[in-house]
């Protein structure tokens, strides 16, 4: 006889650690934010693709910004939920520790060993280190373009103010 199983239903757990009465409001808010972002960014991208006069470098950059925002929202909302779940994981580990200490006090030291605690601590430290590395990379990715943007505007302003001809002032503004 082969090992077989049939799944007839799929159940969403919701948000671990969040009281049941908040699941629907939180889901509705996240859905509304995501839907508004999808509609707005998709509209911008479609307009730029359809309208021929908008096929200029600045509008292409705006279209890329809309696409980036769309992808960011698609990837960020699940990450926010994942961070919430990570916090719930830590609280769950604390709850297991307290459960074993209270309900099985004589077996506590055989169940919750130093080795197990070290394993949990090490895994949480590795996870925190990965989150920190991702944060540092994200900040670098965000701050380098910001620095270039600020530098370019500074250089433009300097070029305009150092210009000796009054005609250039009229062209700039």
N, C-alpha and C positions, 0 to 999 in steps of 0.2 A: 504494500500500500504506500503510495507516494505522499509526501508531505505537501498538502495543498491548503490554500486559504483563499477565501473569496471576500472581497470588500464590497459591501452593499451601500455603505454610507460614509460620508466624510464630514467630520465635525470640526468647526473652528473653535479653538479654545478661547480666543479673544486676547485680552491683555493680562498676562499673569501678574498677580499682585494688585490689580485694580479692582475695586469692588464692582460687582455685577451690574449695579444700577448705573455705573458710569460708562459701560461698554458702548452703548448705543450713542450717547451724546458725543463721546470722543471719536467714534467712528464717523459720525455724521460731519463733525467739524473737519476731520482729516480729508474726508471725501469731498467736501465743499471746497476746501483750499486747493486740493489737487485738481478738481474739475475746473475751477476758475483759471488756474494756471495753465491747464491743458488748452482750454478754449482761447485764452488771450494769446498765448505763444503760438498756437497753431494758426490763428487768424493772421498774426504778423507774418509768419513764414509763408502762408498761402498768398497773402497780398503781395509780398515781395517776389514770389515765383510767378504769379499771374500777370502783374502789371509791368509792362515793358519799361516805362520810365524809371522804375525803381531798381533796375539792374545796373546800379552804380556802386562803386566800392563802399561808400558809407552805408548804403542800405543792405549790402551783402554782409557787412560786419554786424549790422543790427539783426539780420536774419540768423547769423551764427550765434549772436547773444541770446536770441529767443530759443534757438535749438539747445544751447547750453543750459538755459534756465529750465527748459522742459526736461532734459535729461537729469539735471540736478534734482528737480522735484521728484522725478521718478525714482531716483536712487536714495534721496535723503529721507523721505518719509519712512521707508522701511528701516533705515539706519536709526532714526529717532526711536522707533519701536524696539529695535535691537538693543539700543543703549538702555532703554527702560527694562528690557528683559534681562540684561546683564546685572543691573542693580537688583532685580528680583532674584537672580541666581544667588547673589551674595547673601541676601536676606534668607533665601531658602536654605543655604548651607548653615546659617546661624540657627534657623528653626529646627533643622535636623539634629544639630548638636544639642540644643535644649531639650528636644523630644527624647533623645537617647538618655540624657542626664536625668530627666525626671521620670520617664516611664521604665527605663531599664538601668537603674543606678548601679546595680551590681555588675552588669556587663559593659558599662560605659567605657572602661579602659581597654577592654578587648575589642570593642567596636570602633571607637574613636581613638585610634592610635596616633602617636607622634608622626609616624610615617604617612598616615592618611592626611593629617593636618598639614604636613610639609608638602604633600602632593597638591592639596587644594591651594595652599599659599603660593607655591611655585606656579601653578597654572594661572592663578589670578595675576601674579606679577608679570608673567609672559604676556597675558592678555592686555594688561595695562601698558606694558612696554610697546606692544604692537599698536595700541591706540595712540600712544604718544608719538611714535614714529610716523603714523599716518597723519596726525595733527601737524607735526613739524613739516612734513612734505606738503600738506595742504596750505599751510601758512606761507611756505616758500613759493609755491605755485601762485598764490594770491598776491604776495607782497612784491615779487619781482616785476610783474606787469604794472602794478600800482606805481612802483618807483620809476619805471620807464615812462608811464603816462605823466607823472608829475614832472619828471625831467624834461619831457618834450614840451609841455606847456610852459615851464620856466624858460626854456630856450626860445620859444616863440615870443613870449613877453619881453625877454631881454633883446631879441632881434628888433622888435618893434620900437622899444624905448630907446635903443641906441641908434636908431636910424636918424640920419641928419636931415633927410628930406621930409617936408610936410606932406608931400603927395603920398608917401607910404602910410602915413597915419590914416589918411582918408580911405585907402585901399583896405587896410586892416579892419577898420570899423565901419 
